[in-house]
Amino acid sequence: ITPLRIATKEAHIEHKRLSDFSPYLPKAVIASEDSRYHWHLGVDPLGILRALITNIRGGSIREGGSTVTQQLARSIFRDYVGTEDSAQRKIREAIVALKLETFYSKNFLMLTYLNRVYLGHDNSGFEDAAQFYFDKSAKDLTLSEAATLVGILPGPNNFNPAHDYDKAVSLRNRVLRRMLELGMVSKEEADREERSRIEVNPAAIEELQGTIAPYFYDHVFSELKTLLGSELARDGNFIIESTLNPDMQAQAEASLVQHISTSGASFGFSQGAMVTINAQTGDIIAMVGGADYQKSQFNRATQALRQPGSTFKIFPYALALEQGVSPNTTYACTTLNWAGQAFPGCRSGTARIDMYRGMAQSENVIALRIAQAVGLNQVVQLAHQMGIASKLQPVPGLVLGQSEVTVLELTGAFSVLANDGILKPPHTINRILDSSDCDNLNDRNTCRVIYDAHTNPQHAAKQVITTRVAARMTQLLQGVIASGTGGNAFIGQGEAGKTGTTNKNVDLWFVGYLPEQKIVTGIWLGNDDNTPSRGSSAQAAQLWGNYMTRSSFP
């Protein structure tokens, strides 16, 4: 077992009195999390209504509507309240909150909250967090520091000042403005603190910078929110068993950085992203979201929408084979007029060519004619079935990679071909354990299992295309490397894959796999500002070959 982040903090500390905390802390918590804390009985109908209106106006979940007492209820009594993101859990949470308010004082509940709430990086409670982020006691926190810690509550692993300073400042200022609105601080105090710098403990920065696979680590928490819901995920106290292969991750990071520093300098690209998936299990075993995490935390493997170029051609080809079209069928290489657009003929000549050569040479007009025959709406449907979640437009340009996708989506779709036509949804989390419910605290296997990807219906294997079609697609894609545009990816292991380049060489792609090992790697190279490069998909294929040659597979 390799921890993604090494924890070196001291033992957990809890205080006996509210006066042991900075007086700004409970005020900031009330302002940010539960402005009617002293008026409700555990559940705040007005707060729920306000959150509902805010979420409807914003078009997304921006507020949860849970009171401080409800947050305590699901944290302390997780076994009863449950972990599913459902209305039933919210009802049980409300029942426990009402009972807590019946038997305990507001001050006791606030004290418990300040001692227990999760604040990122194994920090439970504001004393632990104050020591970690600011190297001081929670009693000595300034107004700015108290507002900072309260501000990161919605996402402490991603929003803390040691990880994302600018975001932490923005959230701190939001808390300060809310405190000003409620009359908890004066305008002069709020203005002064908003103009102050957050002085973060250097040891915290150093520790967080030591995270193994930081882009992967961030995506784990995004996936955690999807699986458990934002409210429960923020409570923390979970043991997460991930899918990462540390050796392959290290090789992916080193390969990408080296390639950008050499080929990138020559061909004019400064960024890249890589994802490696075990197609049989859906395990994401390596993920690199950029050249330097310390300079940019934006994950280009999961957050960047990029045009996939000719890599998208796998979908009309697979659909044609699924409909019974023979790969030996030939298509005209002449100019194609479709939907008011004129698409040039083949680069290789005017003679008709079959699907093997059309794929190997990445002839656009052949892919377009295939898509025209099978239907664009059906191509979109198959792409979604194979794991593309992004919006796709059923227009001719779709076939040539006009609609944007993420590296993770596209790599996941190729994994269907590598896995005999079976989709195993890509994921970074194998199991989630409840660290507050263990028979033996030193043995995580005795902890209650909240989620298991291997038994969860959402991750059940699904036959998307037939085994025969997947095998034939592998043959076509092996031709891309053996005698086509992907020659730079050749490593002599029966590899299959597809190149992709967009207009002006803005996006450079290669997605390929080893059929026997069922290991798939997708690569994108380019620039964040869409500046054209001087390269081609050959550079992405070269990186793929270098990386896959050096990697040891599970």
Secondary structure, DSSP 8 states (H G I E B T S, - for coil): ---SS----------SSGGGS-THHHHHHHHHH-TTTTTSSS--HHHHHHHHHHHHHHTS-------HHHHHHHHHTHHHH-SS-SHHHHHHHHHHHHHHHHHS-HHHHHHHHHHH-B-STT-BSHHHHHHHHHSS-GGG--HHHHHHHHHTTTSHHHHSTTT-HHHHHHHHHHHHHHHHHTTSS-HHHHHHHHTS-----HHHHHHHHT-SSHHHHHHHHHHHHHHH-HHHHTT--EEEEE---HHHHHHHHHHHHHHIIIIIHHHT--EEEEEEEETTTTEEEEEE-SS-TTT----TTTT--B--GGGGGHHHHHHHHHTT--TT-EE--S-EEETTEEE---SS-SS-EEHHHHHHTT-HHHHHHHHHHH-HHHHHHHHHHTT--S----SGGGGGT-S-B-HHHHHHHHHHHHTTTEE---BSEEEEEEEEEESSTT-GGGEEEEEETTT-GGG--EE-S-HHHHHHHHHHHHHHHHHSTTGGG--SS--EEEEEE-GGG-EEEEEEEETTTTEEEEEEEE-TT----S--HHHHHHHHHHHHHH----
